[in-house]
Amino acid sequence: MENYEDYYLDLISPNTIIDSFKTDEEFESWCECRSYEYLKDLLKDFVLHERYEYCVVIRDTINDLYLKKLLRN
């Protein structure tokens, strides 16, 4: 069972996620399709892996989603 867990953890790691995109714009578009809660968790993982250049994109997307939520209310 550990092999599956290791495989899963590798699959969801920030490095694997980043490698799946050809451009920064693709990553940004992907983030825009994620939920607020998911992005908050994702941001924590990216900080732990010190992928700060992508943390900025995630943070900005979180802020945009939060602002949109405020404007709806």
Summary of the structure (lengths in Angstrom):
residues: 73
radius of gyration: 13.6
end to end distance: 45.9
largest distance: 46.1
contacts: 171
relative contact order: 0.13
helix: 81%
strand: 0%
